[in-house]
């Protein structure tokens, strides 16, 4: 055994780096736990509109599993009377048509009338989902929304919609494949935690103040 006096010593810089790595690791996994717990809980309440966030469209314009699960959950909320209309939000990705249009077609096949559907077809990120949808919602006179997406996505989505000036409740599509498969659930949740840590302005967004009478 090498004598203690001959072992390489850990310098102050190394100790600080180790401490930083430890803090970041705890921060990521601590936030991931919060992201997961937040997303698994149903928070839907009466609102002016249901906003459904897009996901991948498969070749041929077929809805991916997450996209279909989100629409089915939103339609169930609509049938329960949670909100009287929809905003489907999502632009054209790798495969056309837009995510919003694919969601609208699926909703109509499920019995939703076209006159209660508004499409937001320009967004390509959660931030754009919120900002572009907010413009449409204000034109409709809507202030209170329920955002529907995969559970891992809901905390960050809520924060962006708050920054856009909307009152937000959330509703998880629990049957999406990214939530049912444990490895996918862990991967996407940790990914979301890192995204939130990299954008503290979003993480600490607060609900907008209610308008004064």
SULZIQUI-V684120 format. One line per field, one symbol per residue. burial: b if it has 16 or more other C-alpha atoms within 10 Angstrom, else e. Layout:
burial=???
This chain:
burial=eeeeeeeeeeeeeeeeeeeeeeeeeeebeebbbebbebbbeeebbbbbbbbbbbbbbbeeebbbbbbbbbbbbbbebbeeebbbbbbbbbbbbeebbbbbbbbbebbeeeebeeeebbbbbbbbebbbbbbbbbeebeeeebbbbbbbbbbbbbbbbbbbbbbbbbbbbbbbbbbbbbbeeeeebbebbbebbbebeeeeebbeeebeeeeee
